[in-house]
Amino acid sequence: MQRIQAMQIFLRVAELESFTRAAENLGLPKATVSTAVQHLEAELGARLLQRTTRRVQLTQDGRSYYTRCKDLLADFDELQTMFEQGGASLRGLIRVDMPSGLARNFLVGRLPEFLAAHPHIELELSSTDRRVDLVREGFDCVIRVGTLVDSTLVARPLGEYAIANCASAEYLRRHGTPRRLADLAKHQLVHYVQTLGAKSPGFEYPDGDTYACLPMAGAVTVNNSDAYLAACLAGLGLIQVPRVAVRALIDAGQLVEVLPKLRAEPMPVNIVYPHRRHLSRRVQVFMNWLADTLRPYLRAQASSSAIRGG
């Protein structure tokens, strides 16, 4: 059992590239984490980590051991519960990341049902619009919205969001309602970028068999979905947003859908997880629950062309 625990500690240090952050993440003293890795290296007769004053990196032996370690620990986790039946048998920690709007609108309110069915499971839920490093930060799975580009990960398609062009009723009273693409020259767009300082592509619209972007004026740029919606409600400009996320606001008259024939390309939604031979049973069950819970809010993907890599 000590070897298993040492392997688990080694994985966290490798993923976080820091003994200090691994110790904080595991709730252990830094000395315990450091000693565990040193003993593991001594038993194996190989240096697994290259330590510098600034960071910790895997050696060549460490990279090989890391990959086998993840598979072995997943197998061990599966072995522990292979003869147990029912949701109550599942136990352990699941670390998941997802966009904040998706968590707030569709999933957090349903978590009591999942946790009641699996009382020995603990969840660490990261909810941010920042694209996390799934492996380095130690997540079991993440939900990603939009085109995937990381071919080192495995993607499970869930469906796609239909997009709506929206503005607040007050904004349209002041600026008029755009009826065609050319009308956007007189309008403002709330710009959304993942990293402030990046260039916003503008207003996305269908252009024959593909999609194009029209640069637009706009005084406000945000990097958070909550601020994006709030800026629209405040009358700062148009937004392009998953329709299901604003359906209630449209029904209430707070937002108005405009240019319905010029909707942006639907956004694929995927569960993404590290490439490994086996996932722990608790993570598999949780991913199935995510898929079932989100299914009513997504439409089937027209094709898999939006997914580049895993």
Protein Blocks (a to p, Z undefined) as FASTA:
>chain_A
ZZmmmmmmmmmmmmnopaklmmmmnopafklmmmmmmmmmmmnopafbdcdfkbccddfk
lmmmmmmmmmmmmmmmmmmmmmpgcjklpgcjddddddfklmmmmmmmmmmmmmmmmmmb
ccdddddfbdcdfklnopabdcdedjdfbfkbccddfbdcdddddddfklmmmnopafbf
klmmmpccddddfbghiacebjaddehjbccddddddfbdcfbfklmmmmmmnonaccdd
dfklmmmmmmnomaccehkllcccdddddddddddfbdcfklmmmmmmmmmmmmmmpccd
fblklpgcZZ
